[in-house]
Amino acid sequence: MMTKIYDDDRIYFPEDPELRVLGDREKLAQWRHRMTGPAFIRIGRRIGYHGTDLNAYLSAQRVDPNGEAA
């Protein structure tokens, strides 16, 4: 199992520095527009990312060049 980068019980917003791991605010906006990237939630006009969704997205991006299971 991979180490969790994000707190599962927290909502992250695009301006939070922790999201720089994924890219800048513009990159996140492009992903939302293209319906790619991590799952997100709408809170009124604001966008948020639940920590569990961010951790799941990062885990799904795992590439093992040796073909070994996690």
Biopython code that builds the backbone (N, CA, C, O; Angstrom):
import numpy as np
from Bio.PDB.StructureBuilder import StructureBuilder

atoms = [
    (1, "MET", "N", (0.846, -1.188, 0.000)),
    (1, "MET", "CA", (0.000, 0.000, 0.000)),
    (1, "MET", "C", (0.888, 1.246, 0.000)),
    (1, "MET", "O", (1.909, 1.309, 0.684)),
    (2, "MET", "N", (0.470, 2.216, -0.777)),
    (2, "MET", "CA", (1.240, 3.450, -0.859)),
    (2, "MET", "C", (0.960, 4.347, 0.340)),
    (2, "MET", "O", (-0.113, 4.292, 0.941)),
    (3, "THR", "N", (1.930, 5.160, 0.669)),
    (3, "THR", "CA", (1.752, 6.147, 1.720)),
    (3, "THR", "C", (0.766, 7.198, 1.253)),
    (3, "THR", "O", (0.799, 7.627, 0.099)),
    (4, "LYS", "N", (-0.104, 7.609, 2.148)),
    (4, "LYS", "CA", (-1.076, 8.641, 1.805)),
    (4, "LYS", "C", (-0.430, 10.012, 1.952)),
    (4, "LYS", "O", (0.154, 10.329, 2.988)),
    (5, "ILE", "N", (-0.541, 10.804, 0.922)),
    (5, "ILE", "CA", (0.004, 12.161, 0.945)),
    (5, "ILE", "C", (-1.007, 13.114, 1.576)),
    (5, "ILE", "O", (-0.645, 14.035, 2.308)),
    (6, "TYR", "N", (-2.277, 12.871, 1.276)),
    (6, "TYR", "CA", (-3.337, 13.782, 1.714)),
    (6, "TYR", "C", (-4.112, 13.205, 2.889)),
    (6, "TYR", "O", (-4.277, 11.990, 3.002)),
    (7, "ASP", "N", (-4.581, 14.082, 3.757)),
    (7, "ASP", "CA", (-5.410, 13.706, 4.896)),
    (7, "ASP", "C", (-6.786, 13.302, 4.366)),
    (7, "ASP", "O", (-7.466, 14.106, 3.729)),
    (8, "ASP", "N", (-7.198, 12.063, 4.627)),
    (8, "ASP", "CA", (-8.471, 11.552, 4.110)),
    (8, "ASP", "C", (-9.679, 12.366, 4.575)),
    (8, "ASP", "O", (-10.694, 12.407, 3.881)),
    (9, "ASP", "N", (-9.587, 13.000, 5.713)),
    (9, "ASP", "CA", (-10.730, 13.708, 6.291)),
    (9, "ASP", "C", (-10.748, 15.202, 5.990)),
    (9, "ASP", "O", (-11.494, 15.953, 6.619)),
    (10, "ARG", "N", (-9.948, 15.628, 5.051)),
    (10, "ARG", "CA", (-9.859, 17.064, 4.759)),
    (10, "ARG", "C", (-10.323, 17.356, 3.338)),
    (10, "ARG", "O", (-10.157, 16.538, 2.433)),
    (11, "ILE", "N", (-10.900, 18.524, 3.162)),
    (11, "ILE", "CA", (-11.229, 19.033, 1.835)),
    (11, "ILE", "C", (-10.125, 20.015, 1.449)),
    (11, "ILE", "O", (-9.803, 20.929, 2.208)),
    (12, "TYR", "N", (-9.555, 19.821, 0.271)),
    (12, "TYR", "CA", (-8.497, 20.692, -0.233)),
    (12, "TYR", "C", (-9.071, 21.578, -1.331)),
    (12, "TYR", "O", (-9.937, 21.154, -2.097)),
    (13, "PHE", "N", (-8.586, 22.797, -1.399)),
    (13, "PHE", "CA", (-9.027, 23.758, -2.403)),
    (13, "PHE", "C", (-7.860, 24.076, -3.337)),
    (13, "PHE", "O", (-6.701, 23.963, -2.936)),
    (14, "PRO", "N", (-8.152, 24.473, -4.576)),
    (14, "PRO", "CA", (-7.083, 24.700, -5.562)),
    (14, "PRO", "C", (-5.968, 25.638, -5.086)),
    (14, "PRO", "O", (-4.826, 25.508, -5.527)),
    (15, "GLU", "N", (-6.281, 26.563, -4.208)),
    (15, "GLU", "CA", (-5.241, 27.482, -3.732)),
    (15, "GLU", "C", (-4.370, 26.886, -2.628)),
    (15, "GLU", "O", (-3.375, 27.500, -2.241)),
    (16, "ASP", "N", (-4.717, 25.711, -2.114)),
    (16, "ASP", "CA", (-3.919, 25.088, -1.054)),
    (16, "ASP", "C", (-2.562, 24.638, -1.606)),
    (16, "ASP", "O", (-2.500, 24.006, -2.660)),
    (17, "PRO", "N", (-1.486, 24.960, -0.901)),
    (17, "PRO", "CA", (-0.153, 24.602, -1.405)),
    (17, "PRO", "C", (0.048, 23.095, -1.566)),
    (17, "PRO", "O", (0.874, 22.673, -2.375)),
    (18, "GLU", "N", (-0.687, 22.279, -0.816)),
    (18, "GLU", "CA", (-0.535, 20.823, -0.916)),
    (18, "GLU", "C", (-0.897, 20.299, -2.303)),
    (18, "GLU", "O", (-0.420, 19.238, -2.706)),
    (19, "LEU", "N", (-1.721, 21.021, -3.025)),
    (19, "LEU", "CA", (-2.138, 20.567, -4.349)),
    (19, "LEU", "C", (-1.084, 20.810, -5.416)),
    (19, "LEU", "O", (-1.238, 20.350, -6.547)),
    (20, "ARG", "N", (-0.023, 21.520, -5.081)),
    (20, "ARG", "CA", (1.052, 21.737, -6.059)),
    (20, "ARG", "C", (1.706, 20.432, -6.485)),
    (20, "ARG", "O", (2.348, 20.379, -7.534)),
    (21, "VAL", "N", (1.555, 19.381, -5.690)),
    (21, "VAL", "CA", (2.067, 18.057, -6.071)),
    (21, "VAL", "C", (1.446, 17.640, -7.405)),
    (21, "VAL", "O", (2.101, 16.997, -8.225)),
    (22, "LEU", "N", (0.188, 18.006, -7.617)),
    (22, "LEU", "CA", (-0.534, 17.626, -8.832)),
    (22, "LEU", "C", (-0.321, 18.608, -9.975)),
    (22, "LEU", "O", (-0.400, 18.222, -11.141)),
    (23, "GLY", "N", (-0.058, 19.840, -9.670)),
    (23, "GLY", "CA", (0.111, 20.868, -10.688)),
    (23, "GLY", "C", (-0.430, 22.192, -10.185)),
    (23, "GLY", "O", (-0.941, 22.280, -9.068)),
    (24, "ASP", "N", (-0.317, 23.208, -11.001)),
    (24, "ASP", "CA", (-0.809, 24.529, -10.583)),
    (24, "ASP", "C", (-2.331, 24.608, -10.749)),
    (24, "ASP", "O", (-2.964, 23.675, -11.241)),
    (25, "ARG", "N", (-2.894, 25.726, -10.333)),
    (25, "ARG", "CA", (-4.354, 25.905, -10.394)),
    (25, "ARG", "C", (-4.877, 25.779, -11.819)),
    (25, "ARG", "O", (-5.958, 25.235, -12.043)),
    (26, "GLU", "N", (-4.114, 26.279, -12.772)),
    (26, "GLU", "CA", (-4.528, 26.199, -14.175)),
    (26, "GLU", "C", (-4.602, 24.749, -14.646)),
    (26, "GLU", "O", (-5.534, 24.370, -15.356)),
    (27, "LYS", "N", (-3.631, 23.949, -14.255)),
    (27, "LYS", "CA", (-3.629, 22.522, -14.628)),
    (27, "LYS", "C", (-4.860, 21.823, -14.046)),
    (27, "LYS", "O", (-5.518, 21.040, -14.732)),
    (28, "LEU", "N", (-5.164, 22.109, -12.784)),
    (28, "LEU", "CA", (-6.345, 21.512, -12.157)),
    (28, "LEU", "C", (-7.616, 21.938, -12.885)),
    (28, "LEU", "O", (-8.521, 21.128, -13.085)),
    (29, "ALA", "N", (-7.686, 23.207, -13.282)),
    (29, "ALA", "CA", (-8.859, 23.713, -14.022)),
    (29, "ALA", "C", (-8.980, 23.012, -15.373)),
    (29, "ALA", "O", (-10.084, 22.665, -15.794)),
    (30, "GLN", "N", (-7.855, 22.801, -16.055)),
    (30, "GLN", "CA", (-7.880, 22.093, -17.340)),
    (30, "GLN", "C", (-8.389, 20.673, -17.160)),
    (30, "GLN", "O", (-9.197, 20.194, -17.956)),
    (31, "TRP", "N", (-7.926, 20.005, -16.126)),
    (31, "TRP", "CA", (-8.378, 18.630, -15.867)),
    (31, "TRP", "C", (-9.878, 18.594, -15.603)),
    (31, "TRP", "O", (-10.577, 17.717, -16.110)),
    (32, "ARG", "N", (-10.379, 19.547, -14.807)),
    (32, "ARG", "CA", (-11.824, 19.571, -14.527)),
    (32, "ARG", "C", (-12.606, 19.795, -15.810)),
    (32, "ARG", "O", (-13.626, 19.145, -16.038)),
    (33, "HIS", "N", (-12.139, 20.700, -16.638)),
    (33, "HIS", "CA", (-12.813, 20.998, -17.906)),
    (33, "HIS", "C", (-12.840, 19.768, -18.815)),
    (33, "HIS", "O", (-13.831, 19.520, -19.502)),
    (34, "ARG", "N", (-11.761, 19.010, -18.816)),
    (34, "ARG", "CA", (-11.652, 17.815, -19.663)),
    (34, "ARG", "C", (-12.198, 16.564, -18.990)),
    (34, "ARG", "O", (-12.201, 15.483, -19.580)),
    (35, "MET", "N", (-12.665, 16.718, -17.740)),
    (35, "MET", "CA", (-13.186, 15.597, -16.947)),
    (35, "MET", "C", (-12.133, 14.495, -16.773)),
    (35, "MET", "O", (-12.427, 13.307, -16.901)),
    (36, "THR", "N", (-10.909, 14.919, -16.481)),
    (36, "THR", "CA", (-9.823, 14.007, -16.156)),
    (36, "THR", "C", (-9.276, 14.416, -14.793)),
    (36, "THR", "O", (-9.806, 15.330, -14.161)),
    (37, "GLY", "N", (-8.237, 13.756, -14.343)),
    (37, "GLY", "CA", (-7.645, 14.106, -13.059)),
    (37, "GLY", "C", (-8.469, 13.575, -11.908)),
    (37, "GLY", "O", (-9.363, 12.752, -12.107)),
    (38, "PRO", "N", (-8.173, 14.046, -10.692)),
    (38, "PRO", "CA", (-8.878, 13.542, -9.512)),
    (38, "PRO", "C", (-10.329, 14.014, -9.469)),
    (38, "PRO", "O", (-10.681, 15.059, -10.016)),
    (39, "ALA", "N", (-11.158, 13.214, -8.803)),
    (39, "ALA", "CA", (-12.553, 13.599, -8.587)),
    (39, "ALA", "C", (-12.581, 14.900, -7.787)),
    (39, "ALA", "O", (-11.699, 15.161, -6.968)),
    (40, "PHE", "N", (-13.599, 15.698, -8.036)),
    (40, "PHE", "CA", (-13.727, 16.969, -7.320)),
    (40, "PHE", "C", (-15.175, 17.172, -6.912)),
    (40, "PHE", "O", (-16.077, 16.490, -7.399)),
    (41, "ILE", "N", (-15.381, 18.122, -6.010)),
    (41, "ILE", "CA", (-16.729, 18.454, -5.566)),
    (41, "ILE", "C", (-16.947, 19.942, -5.762)),
    (41, "ILE", "O", (-16.016, 20.743, -5.678)),
    (42, "ARG", "N", (-18.189, 20.291, -6.023)),
    (42, "ARG", "CA", (-18.571, 21.700, -6.120)),
    (42, "ARG", "C", (-19.237, 22.104, -4.817)),
    (42, "ARG", "O", (-20.156, 21.440, -4.336)),
    (43, "ILE", "N", (-18.760, 23.194, -4.259)),
    (43, "ILE", "CA", (-19.335, 23.759, -3.044)),
    (43, "ILE", "C", (-19.748, 25.166, -3.426)),
    (43, "ILE", "O", (-18.968, 26.110, -3.303)),
    (44, "GLY", "N", (-20.984, 25.300, -3.892)),
    (44, "GLY", "CA", (-21.411, 26.571, -4.470)),
    (44, "GLY", "C", (-20.607, 26.804, -5.729)),
    (44, "GLY", "O", (-20.622, 25.983, -6.645)),
    (45, "ARG", "N", (-19.905, 27.923, -5.776)),
    (45, "ARG", "CA", (-19.046, 28.223, -6.929)),
    (45, "ARG", "C", (-17.615, 27.757, -6.723)),
    (45, "ARG", "O", (-16.789, 27.850, -7.631)),
    (46, "ARG", "N", (-17.323, 27.259, -5.536)),
    (46, "ARG", "CA", (-15.960, 26.805, -5.228)),
    (46, "ARG", "C", (-15.775, 25.345, -5.600)),
    (46, "ARG", "O", (-16.735, 24.579, -5.684)),
    (47, "ILE", "N", (-14.551, 24.984, -5.816)),
    (47, "ILE", "CA", (-14.171, 23.614, -6.123)),
    (47, "ILE", "C", (-13.360, 23.086, -4.950)),
    (47, "ILE", "O", (-12.509, 23.786, -4.401)),
    (48, "GLY", "N", (-13.633, 21.853, -4.578)),
    (48, "GLY", "CA", (-12.866, 21.207, -3.522)),
    (48, "GLY", "C", (-12.492, 19.793, -3.935)),
    (48, "GLY", "O", (-13.118, 19.193, -4.808)),
    (49, "TYR", "N", (-11.472, 19.284, -3.296)),
    (49, "TYR", "CA", (-11.007, 17.924, -3.534)),
    (49, "TYR", "C", (-10.940, 17.218, -2.190)),
    (49, "TYR", "O", (-10.265, 17.685, -1.272)),
    (50, "HIS", "N", (-11.637, 16.096, -2.070)),
    (50, "HIS", "CA", (-11.598, 15.337, -0.821)),
    (50, "HIS", "C", (-10.288, 14.560, -0.775)),
    (50, "HIS", "O", (-9.856, 13.997, -1.781)),
    (51, "GLY", "N", (-9.669, 14.535, 0.382)),
    (51, "GLY", "CA", (-8.384, 13.857, 0.536)),
    (51, "GLY", "C", (-8.392, 12.412, 0.069)),
    (51, "GLY", "O", (-7.414, 11.953, -0.522)),
    (52, "THR", "N", (-9.480, 11.682, 0.320)),
    (52, "THR", "CA", (-9.548, 10.289, -0.120)),
    (52, "THR", "C", (-9.505, 10.185, -1.641)),
    (52, "THR", "O", (-8.892, 9.265, -2.182)),
    (53, "ASP", "N", (-10.151, 11.121, -2.331)),
    (53, "ASP", "CA", (-10.128, 11.119, -3.794)),
    (53, "ASP", "C", (-8.733, 11.433, -4.334)),
    (53, "ASP", "O", (-8.299, 10.849, -5.327)),
    (54, "LEU", "N", (-8.038, 12.353, -3.677)),
    (54, "LEU", "CA", (-6.684, 12.695, -4.111)),
    (54, "LEU", "C", (-5.731, 11.517, -3.920)),
    (54, "LEU", "O", (-4.914, 11.226, -4.794)),
    (55, "ASN", "N", (-5.838, 10.841, -2.777)),
    (55, "ASN", "CA", (-4.994, 9.674, -2.539)),
    (55, "ASN", "C", (-5.307, 8.553, -3.522)),
    (55, "ASN", "O", (-4.396, 7.875, -3.997)),
    (56, "ALA", "N", (-6.590, 8.348, -3.833)),
    (56, "ALA", "CA", (-6.980, 7.317, -4.794)),
    (56, "ALA", "C", (-6.440, 7.648, -6.186)),
    (56, "ALA", "O", (-5.962, 6.761, -6.894)),
    (57, "TYR", "N", (-6.515, 8.914, -6.575)),
    (57, "TYR", "CA", (-5.998, 9.327, -7.875)),
    (57, "TYR", "C", (-4.500, 9.062, -7.975)),
    (57, "TYR", "O", (-4.025, 8.516, -8.971)),
    (58, "LEU", "N", (-3.760, 9.450, -6.942)),
    (58, "LEU", "CA", (-2.319, 9.231, -6.965)),
    (58, "LEU", "C", (-1.979, 7.741, -7.011)),
    (58, "LEU", "O", (-1.058, 7.338, -7.721)),
    (59, "SER", "N", (-2.709, 6.932, -6.268)),
    (59, "SER", "CA", (-2.469, 5.485, -6.292)),
    (59, "SER", "C", (-2.718, 4.915, -7.679)),
    (59, "SER", "O", (-1.996, 4.023, -8.124)),
    (60, "ALA", "N", (-3.733, 5.422, -8.364)),
    (60, "ALA", "CA", (-4.062, 4.935, -9.712)),
    (60, "ALA", "C", (-3.003, 5.328, -10.736)),
    (60, "ALA", "O", (-2.917, 4.719, -11.802)),
    (61, "GLN", "N", (-2.191, 6.345, -10.421)),
    (61, "GLN", "CA", (-1.150, 6.790, -11.346)),
    (61, "GLN", "C", (0.141, 5.994, -11.199)),
    (61, "GLN", "O", (1.099, 6.220, -11.939)),
    (62, "ARG", "N", (0.170, 5.073, -10.257)),
    (62, "ARG", "CA", (1.388, 4.307, -9.968)),
    (62, "ARG", "C", (1.807, 3.496, -11.185)),
    (62, "ARG", "O", (0.997, 2.799, -11.797)),
    (63, "VAL", "N", (3.069, 3.598, -11.520)),
    (63, "VAL", "CA", (3.660, 2.814, -12.597)),
    (63, "VAL", "C", (4.810, 2.031, -11.986)),
    (63, "VAL", "O", (5.706, 2.610, -11.371)),
    (64, "ASP", "N", (4.786, 0.717, -12.156)),
    (64, "ASP", "CA", (5.851, -0.122, -11.636)),
    (64, "ASP", "C", (6.642, -0.688, -12.806)),
    (64, "ASP", "O", (6.189, -1.634, -13.450)),
    (65, "PRO", "N", (7.808, -0.133, -13.093)),
    (65, "PRO", "CA", (8.591, -0.589, -14.244)),
    (65, "PRO", "C", (9.060, -2.033, -14.119)),
    (65, "PRO", "O", (9.429, -2.660, -15.113)),
    (66, "ASN", "N", (9.046, -2.565, -12.886)),
    (66, "ASN", "CA", (9.470, -3.945, -12.670)),
    (66, "ASN", "C", (8.317, -4.937, -12.770)),
    (66, "ASN", "O", (8.540, -6.148, -12.760)),
    (67, "GLY", "N", (7.091, -4.437, -12.868)),
    (67, "GLY", "CA", (5.916, -5.287, -12.971)),
    (67, "GLY", "C", (5.589, -6.031, -11.695)),
    (67, "GLY", "O", (4.912, -7.059, -11.721)),
    (68, "GLU", "N", (6.068, -5.514, -10.584)),
    (68, "GLU", "CA", (5.803, -6.163, -9.308)),
    (68, "GLU", "C", (4.561, -5.561, -8.664)),
    (68, "GLU", "O", (4.322, -4.359, -8.772)),
    (69, "ALA", "N", (3.787, -6.380, -8.007)),
    (69, "ALA", "CA", (2.571, -5.907, -7.333)),
    (69, "ALA", "C", (2.951, -5.089, -6.109)),
    (69, "ALA", "O", (4.017, -5.267, -5.518)),
    (70, "ALA", "N", (2.049, -4.191, -5.750)),
    (70, "ALA", "CA", (2.290, -3.332, -4.575)),
    (70, "ALA", "C", (2.124, -4.125, -3.305)),
    (70, "ALA", "O", (2.285, -3.582, -2.212)),
]
sb = StructureBuilder()
sb.init_structure("model")
sb.init_model(0)
sb.init_chain("A")
sb.init_seg("    ")
for serial, (resi, resn, name, xyz) in enumerate(atoms, 1):
    if name == "N":
        sb.init_residue(resn, " ", resi, " ")
    sb.init_atom(name, np.array(xyz, "f"), 0.0, 1.0, " ", f" {name:<3s}", serial, name[0])
structure = sb.get_structure()
